[in-house]
Structure formats: structure tokens, C-alpha cells
Amino acid sequence: MLGVSASVLRSAAGAPQGGVIAFRDVTAQRDLEGLREDIFSMAWHDMQKPIALIRGHAELLLRRLACGEPDKAALEAEATLIVKHTDRLAELLTTLFDVSCLESGLLSISRSPVELTAIARELTDAMRSVGRHSIQLLAERSVAGSWDGGRIRQVLMNLLSNALKYSPEGSAVTVSVAADPRNATVRVRDEGIGLDESELAQLFRRGYRAHAARGIAGEGLGLYLSKGIVTAHGGRIWAESAGQGKGSVFCFTLPLEERA
């Protein structure tokens, strides 16, 4: 896309002597403006539900307090829900900010020594204590590298959360961590909704959601952001599935040595 501007060249006496026409490529500027509009629209759409829930529970809590509600447990339950939905709203805003940074080339990666197996064990233990799935970690040894630990935790947390969200209760989710001389590889295997070949090709697009997943809450940003984080580390991320209803495996690799 081109922007065009023109001006007249005049002599010292003010008489026209010619003109200048300038063409400027404004494609990147228009793309950035489109991105801002998309993110604003996405934010407005996705924030309405948690805001409505927070307001609803807050109003209910106020009414109960005004009526002298004697049931302390009921008041605590309402306050807990307000905190829960506030945390969800904060998480959504953080994701939208990260997506904006990713697309503008400003996503920050702060490398330091990271033990990948320890991150996987921490997250699987945390999810096992609150979930209703059989979660197993397969890691034969320590796998360490120079990565952004917080960002890698984001990626693995997203893949693990998706595996639990899109799998039936009681099914198995397996996280494996392995390494060869060049790369560390993490795999998250589930027994959930599965994906067909056409969906596998589009999974990591911004806002994309597989057909079978559209009835489940989500923004379609987690995998897109995860791909950006892994790519920024010099790695790659992909998914495998035998088809609808046959489960999925989400995998990513990270180079053990930093690459230019």
C-alpha cells in the first residue's frame, strides 16, 4: 500500500517552477493500525464476560452485607469468586499485551540458566492437585539451558491447560521432557477431542480455534503466543493428532545452545 503526497516548487518571486510527488510505502503502518484495532476489538469482546461476572458477584455480596447475612461461608464464597474472575481478567489483559508486543517485534526474552524438568515437575504437580485427570511426568534426567524461564513456563502452562480443558475428566495427560545433543523437547499428550489435518495446519494462527473447541471458553491466543515465544528462543512448536476424538500431542523444542 502506498501513500502519495505532492508539493509545488516555486521561485523566489513565487512563480511555480515545477513540483515534487513522493510515494511512501505505508503497508507496515496500516498493518500496525489493523493490529491495534483487532486487539482492541478482541479485548472488548473477551473482557465483557469477566467484568459482568465481577460486577454481579460484587452486587450480590453488597446485598448480603446490607441484609446482615449471617452465613460467613456464603460471603467468603462470593468474595472468592470476585478474586477468581479478577485474576482471569488480569491474565487476559497480560495475554493481549504480550500478543501486541509479539506482533510489533517487542516481545521481551530474558535468558538465564533454566532447568526445564524442574519447571515441568512444578506445573504438573500444581495441576494434579486441582485437576480431575491422571497427569504423569516422564523425564529421565535434568535438562538445562539458557532460556527465559517465565516465558517457557507460559508455554508449558498453556499446553497443559489446553490438554486438561479439551480432555474428558479421568483421562490421562502425559508430559515428557527429553534432550538430544542439540535440543530439548517437551511433549504434552492428551486423550481429548483430537484434530484433523486441516486444523493442524491452522492451530497456531492468531484467534484460530478448532471446530470441536468452539463451545469451550477461550480466546484462541494461547497457542499463537506460545509459538512466538518458542520461535524467539530459536525453537519450533507443532501438534500431532490421528484425527477427531483420538487425542493430540503438542510438542516444542528449545536449542540447548543459544543460536544467532
JOZI-V264027 format. One record per helix or strand. SS is the DSSP state (H for helix, E for strand). FROM is the first residue (numbers start at 0). TO is the last residue. If there is no record, write none. Layout:
BEGIN
{{SS	FROM	TO} {SS	FROM	TO}}
END
This chain:
BEGIN
{{E	1	9} {E	15	24} {H	26	65} {H	71	102} {E	111	114} {H	115	129} {E	133	138} {E	143	146} {H	148	164} {E	171	178} {E	182	188} {H	196	199} {H	210	212} {H	221	231} {E	235	240} {E	247	254}}
END
